């Protein structure tokens, strides 16, 4: 039975029946209840395409992603996306990922928004100054930022507490007597990297220490750059006694460099990496700053995006989850370090 047949069965117009089925407030309660009861009795199923057209929605949500080769081996990214997909599938909606080159990223946002090709977007790897978020906010297009940015207007975002995570790691190392601590960072135009570095420097200062500029290396976001950054630290005199790597992609390379150099990790140099290192370094029980439950995080971002589309103010859709310090075998008390 289609909508026209259901309307004839009830002796109502198709418009009234459609509005009742879709919960429009101008339809009185008694009429809505009558329509819903009749639809259930006759087994009426709405045409999803027609319903989407009527509501002006596609039932599709998207991620525009400047895909890098390392992303295909990034289990954390894949787990977040899996959580998003599962949450959307549960409500009969879909997720698409549009891989683009960095140069085409901003034009792709403009193209998708102007064509209303999706109902909403998740914006990842937020920048300190993010043109994508500024554009979407100005266009009043539904989005949830996976991370934060510097924007005066309220916007929906989901993030882990970058400052708290680095502070936990630093306090653990300081408690073990480390004072020569290095930080390997992602590119500092990324907001998470900037927040983590600021927290590192602030925690050092609170302990009465200053960060050695030689020990601050940024622009690392894959295994190769992480490996090269650790080689650079190993060439310092004196070497740092501990190293924090602010992203797990670089962390794999950094730990590999120590292993290749024959450094006793946790004895000669302590290492803490932000993010899960599971299945990336067999036999290396790395101490990590963990972002727990990435699939639930992905699902939560979808819930926030759906709420935004349904009219919840962006200012009410801002969540900060706490990271955890997962003890491993790669940290230990400071001792004389090989020069």
C-alpha positions in Angstrom: 0.0 0.0 0.0 1.4 3.4 -1.0 0.6 6.8 0.5 -2.3 7.5 -1.9 -4.0 4.3 -1.0 -3.5 5.0 2.7 -5.0 8.5 2.3 -8.0 7.1 0.4 -8.5 4.4 3.1 -8.6 7.1 5.8 -10.6 9.6 3.7 -7.9 12.2 4.1 -5.6 14.2 1.8 -2.1 12.8 1.0 -0.6 16.0 2.5 -2.3 15.5 5.9 -1.4 11.8 6.0 2.2 12.6 5.1 2.5 15.3 7.7 1.0 13.0 10.3 3.5 10.3 9.5 6.4 12.7 9.6 5.4 14.3 13.0 4.6 17.8 11.8 3.4 19.8 14.8 0.4 21.4 12.9 -1.3 18.0 12.8 -3.4 17.5 15.9 -2.7 14.5 18.2 -6.0 12.7 17.4 -5.4 12.8 13.6 -1.8 11.6 14.0 -2.8 8.7 16.2 -5.5 7.7 13.8 -3.0 7.8 10.8 -0.3 5.9 12.7 -2.8 3.2 13.8 -4.1 2.7 10.3 -0.6 2.6 8.8 0.3 -0.1 11.3 -2.8 -2.1 10.6 -2.4 -2.2 6.8 1.4 -2.6 6.9 2.1 0.7 5.2 5.9 1.3 4.6 7.0 4.8 3.5 9.0 5.1 0.3 12.4 6.1 1.7 13.4 8.1 -1.4 10.1 10.0 -1.5 10.3 10.7 2.2 13.9 12.0 1.8 12.7 14.3 -1.0 9.8 15.5 1.0 12.0 16.3 4.0 14.8 17.7 1.9 17.3 15.2 3.2 19.5 12.6 1.6 20.0 10.3 4.7 23.7 10.4 3.8 26.4 11.9 6.0 30.0 12.4 5.0 33.6 12.9 5.8 35.9 14.8 3.4 39.3 13.4 4.0 42.7 14.2 2.5 43.6 10.6 2.7 47.2 9.7 3.3 48.8 6.3 2.9 49.3 6.0 6.6 45.6 6.3 7.2 45.0 2.9 5.7 47.1 1.4 8.5 45.6 3.7 11.2 43.5 1.4 13.4 42.3 4.3 15.5 40.9 6.2 12.5 39.3 3.0 11.1 37.7 2.2 14.5 36.2 5.7 14.7 34.8 5.4 11.2 33.4 1.9 12.0 31.6 3.4 15.0 30.1 6.1 12.8 29.0 3.6 10.1 27.4 1.3 12.6 25.5 4.1 14.3 24.1 5.4 11.0 23.2 1.9 9.7 21.2 1.4 12.9 18.9 4.3 11.8 18.9 3.4 8.1 21.4 6.1 7.0 24.7 5.9 5.3 28.2 7.3 5.7 30.5 8.2 2.7 34.1 9.1 2.8 35.3 11.4 0.0 39.1 11.1 -0.3 40.6 14.3 -1.8 44.0 15.8 -2.3 45.0 18.5 0.2 44.6 21.2 -2.5 41.1 20.1 -3.3 39.9 19.8 0.2 38.3 23.3 0.7 36.7 23.4 -2.8 35.2 19.9 -2.1 33.5 21.3 1.0 32.1 24.1 -1.0 30.9 21.7 -3.7 29.2 19.3 -1.3 27.5 22.1 0.7 26.2 24.0 -2.3 24.8 20.8 -3.8 23.4 19.6 -0.5 24.8 16.2 -1.3 24.8 15.1 2.3 22.8 16.0 5.4 25.8 16.7 7.5 29.6 16.3 7.8 32.2 15.2 10.3 35.4 17.4 10.1 38.6 15.7 11.2 42.1 16.8 12.0 41.0 20.3 13.0 43.4 23.1 12.5 44.2 25.9 15.0 42.7 28.3 12.3 40.4 26.1 10.3 38.9 27.5 7.1 36.7 24.4 6.7 34.9 25.0 10.0 34.6 28.7 9.4 33.0 28.1 6.0 30.5 25.5 7.3 29.6 27.7 10.3 29.0 30.7 8.0 27.0 28.5 5.6 24.9 27.2 8.6 25.6 23.6 7.3 25.3 20.8 9.9 28.7 19.5 11.0 30.5 18.1 14.0 34.2 18.8 14.4 36.4 15.9 15.5 38.6 18.2 17.5 38.5 21.8 18.3 39.6 25.1 16.7 39.7 28.8 17.3 36.3 30.0 16.3 34.2 32.7 18.1 30.8 31.3 17.0 29.5 28.2 18.8 30.0 25.0 16.9 29.5 21.3 17.7 32.6 19.4 18.5 33.9 16.1 20.1 37.4 15.8 21.4 39.7 14.1 23.9 41.4 16.3 26.5 44.8 16.9 24.9 46.1 19.0 27.8 45.2 16.5 30.4 46.7 13.6 28.5 50.1 15.2 28.1 50.0 16.5 31.7 49.5 12.9 32.9 52.4 11.6 30.9 54.7 14.4 32.0 53.8 14.0 35.7 54.5 10.3 35.4 57.9 11.0 33.9 58.7 13.7 36.4 57.8 11.4 39.2 60.4 9.0 37.9 63.1 11.7 38.0 63.2 12.7 34.4 64.1 16.3 33.6 65.5 16.0 30.1 62.2 15.2 28.4 61.7 15.5 24.6 58.5 15.9 22.6 57.9 14.6 19.1 54.9 16.5 17.6 52.6 16.3 14.7 52.5 19.5 12.5 51.7 22.4 14.9 49.0 23.8 12.6 46.9 20.9 13.8 45.0 21.9 16.9 45.6 18.7 18.9 49.4 19.1 18.3 49.4 22.7 19.4 47.4 21.9 22.6 49.6 19.0 23.4 52.8 21.0 23.0 51.4 23.9 25.0 50.6 21.4 27.8 54.1 19.9 27.6 55.7 23.3 28.0 53.3 24.4 30.8 53.9 21.2 32.8 57.7 21.6 32.4 57.4 25.2 33.6 55.3 24.2 36.6 58.0 21.8 37.6 60.6 24.6 37.4 62.1 23.3 34.1 62.5 24.8 30.7 62.1 22.8 27.5 65.4 22.4 25.5 64.6 23.6 22.0 66.7 20.7 20.6 64.2 18.3 22.2 61.2 19.8 20.5 60.7 18.3 17.1 57.5 18.8 15.1 56.0 18.1 11.7 55.9 14.3 12.2 52.8 12.3 11.3 54.0 9.0 9.9 56.5 6.2 10.6 59.3 7.7 8.5 59.2 11.2 10.1 58.9 9.6 13.6 61.9 7.5 12.9 63.9 10.5 11.7 62.8 12.6 14.7 64.1 10.0 17.1 67.4 9.7 15.2 67.8 13.5 15.6 67.2 13.2 19.4 69.7 10.3 19.7 72.3 12.6 18.1 71.9 15.2 20.9 74.5 15.6 23.6 73.3 14.9 26.2 70.4 12.8 25.0 67.0 13.2 26.5 66.2 10.6 29.2 62.6 10.4 28.1 60.5 11.1 25.0 56.8 11.7 24.5 55.4 11.2 20.9 52.1 13.0 20.5 50.7 10.6 17.8 50.8 6.9 17.4 51.7 7.0 13.7 55.0 8.7 14.5 55.3 6.6 17.6 55.8 3.4 15.6 58.8 4.9 13.8 60.2 6.5 16.9 60.2 3.2 18.8 61.7 1.4 15.8 64.6 3.9 15.7 65.4 3.1 19.3 65.3 -0.6 18.7 67.5 -0.3 15.7 70.0 1.8 17.7 70.1 -0.9 20.4 68.7 1.4 23.1 67.2 -0.3 26.1 63.8 1.3 26.1 62.5 2.0 29.6 66.0 1.9 31.0 68.3 4.2 28.9 65.4 6.2 27.4 61.8 6.1 28.5 59.0 6.5 25.9 55.3 7.4 26.0 53.2 7.5 22.9 49.8 9.1 22.4 47.4 6.5 21.0 47.0 2.8 20.7 50.1 0.8 19.6 48.3 -2.5 19.5 49.3 -4.7 16.6 52.0 -2.2 15.4 55.1 -3.3 17.2 55.0 -7.0 18.2 56.7 -7.6 21.5 57.0 -3.9 22.4 54.7 -3.2 25.3 54.6 0.6 24.9 53.3 2.9 27.6 50.6 5.0 25.9 48.2 7.9 26.4 45.1 6.0 25.3 41.9 7.5 23.7 39.5 4.9 25.0 36.6 3.4 23.1 37.1 4.9 19.6 34.1 3.1 18.2 31.9 4.6 20.9 33.4 7.9 20.1 32.5 7.6 16.4 29.0 6.6 17.4 28.7 9.5 19.7 29.7 12.0 17.0 27.0 10.5 14.8 24.4 11.0 17.6 25.5 14.6 18.0 25.3 15.2 14.2 21.8 13.7 14.0 20.7 15.9 17.0 22.2 18.9 15.2 20.2 18.2 12.0 17.1 17.8 14.1 17.5 21.3 15.6 19.6 20.9 18.8 21.7 24.1 19.2 25.4 23.6 18.4 26.4 25.1 21.8 24.7 22.1 23.5 26.7 19.6 21.4 30.3 19.9 22.8 31.9 16.9 24.5 35.4 16.4 26.0 36.3 12.8 26.8 39.3 12.0 29.1 42.3 10.0 27.9 43.9 7.3 30.1 47.6 6.6 30.8 48.2 2.9 30.0 51.3 1.6 31.8 53.7 -0.5 29.7 57.3 -1.5 29.8 58.8 1.5 28.1 59.2 3.8 31.1 61.4 3.6 34.2 63.3 5.6 36.7 65.9 8.0 35.3 69.5 6.7 35.2 72.8 7.7 33.6 72.1 7.9 29.9 74.5 7.0 27.1 75.8 10.3 25.5 
